[in-house]
Amino acid sequence: MHPLDRPVWNALTSTQSALAEGGAQARRFPPDVAPFADIVDMSGEAFAALGALMAPSDYVVLFTPDPVTPPAPFRILLAKTGEQMTGTPAEVSSGGARIVTLGAADVPDMMELTQLTNPGPFVARTHELGTFLGIRADGQLVAMAGERMKPADYTEITAVCVHPAYRGRGYAQLLLGAVARGIVARGEIPFLHVFSDNTNAIALYRRQGMEIRRRLCITVLGKAA
């Protein structure tokens, strides 16, 4: 199986294994880093191991080749498909925008921007997964993008988002290309995930030179009350 067919499992059993909670049957990132988890197979034993990693009010997100049908006490909170895209986004002119590297001191601003734009899960320690770059205007963080899962020789681009008041200025394309160049410079291959119904984002990524590799099932699981 290709490393990107099960990106969470392959990240947590290779490059990011030091972050993994769990063992041979189920693994997850720490909840304050990312909600992503996976299981070795769809057996009852694997789901039981996953449940043991979850608090009663917790939820996890799975990226799998096939739909997930969990047993009790799990419940499906969301089930959609996503496109997995690979490639190196093209470099674009900065247009005078200054890219800055974001760190722990920027987390409140990063959280505020992602809560406003909803590019996907972003929690208190997500920035520790890799390099995050941003653009500020009058001190306000108005755009950002960064790195997340790292299965084998691949690195995921994530949290590509722009404040609504600053869209149309090419900031997403600029940051997408900058993050990708950093990934390629390390000898790794950029990839990303986007919901299948987000046609605008898919079109943007295609214009930047990325192509759809395959479709995955994205499932959010919680525990029944």
ZIKA-V713666 format. One record per run of one state. SS is the DSSP state (~ for helix, > for strand, _ for the rest). FROM is the first residue (numbers start at 1). TO is the last residue. If there is no record, write none. Layout:
ss=SS from=FROM to=TO
ss=SS from=FROM to=TO
This chain:
ss=_ from=1 to=2
ss=~ from=3 to=12
ss=_ from=13 to=16
ss=~ from=17 to=19
ss=_ from=20 to=20
ss=> from=21 to=22
ss=_ from=23 to=25
ss=> from=26 to=28
ss=_ from=29 to=35
ss=> from=36 to=39
ss=_ from=40 to=43
ss=~ from=44 to=52
ss=_ from=53 to=58
ss=> from=59 to=64
ss=_ from=65 to=73
ss=> from=74 to=86
ss=_ from=87 to=98
ss=> from=99 to=102
ss=_ from=103 to=103
ss=~ from=104 to=117
ss=_ from=118 to=125
ss=~ from=126 to=129
ss=_ from=130 to=131
ss=> from=132 to=137
ss=_ from=138 to=139
ss=> from=140 to=147
ss=_ from=148 to=153
ss=> from=154 to=162
ss=_ from=163 to=163
ss=~ from=164 to=166
ss=_ from=167 to=170
ss=~ from=171 to=185
ss=_ from=186 to=188
ss=> from=189 to=195
ss=_ from=196 to=198
ss=~ from=199 to=207
ss=_ from=208 to=210
ss=> from=211 to=223
ss=_ from=224 to=225
